[in-house]
Amino acid sequence: MVFDPMSYGRLYLLGDAAHIVPPMSAKGIHLALHDTDLFAHAIIARTEKGDSSLLANYSSAALRHVWNYQAFAAWITDLMHNSGDTSYEGEFRKKTARAEIERMFTSPTANKLFDELTAGTN
């Protein structure tokens, strides 16, 4: 679930109030901290410099990051479920999911992207 926009008037949503991710992705706190960082910088700019542009753009800036990690969360959750349980989507999907997991550990390019997404640096 993602609320879009993440603001309305003077109401701003952050973290789980704005978006929820599957627990398997372990991105809930990451997204909450990212939202908080964006919002804190926006509040500081508004109170110290009178600049409300960051507040005005908070939702769109946060949502770019949120959707990137929503895609990762959906992908990793499906991948893990499919790789072990044929009742979920069948034997073919189990084999392709296991091939994807193997690629993450054998391909430097795939491993780098997975590392970035897992660490939250992508």
C-alpha angles and dihedrals in degrees: 000000000000127000111219117219101032092205139049120185105312094344115102125185121212134180119342091358087067104031141004126205130193110271092235090070092056091213102122097096091038092057093043092053091046091052090047092051092050092046094046091052089048093051092047091050090050097047100038102034104019088239111143096173093100091051090049090051097039096103097048092044093049094044093056088060094039094054092048090056094039086059090049092047093051091046097048093043093051091043094053094045093047096046095066111022120060091188089070099063106338140261095299093057091044090057094045091048091052090049089053091051091049090050090055089060099039104038115071090205095050090043092051092052092046090049091050093048092045092048092044095238098118 
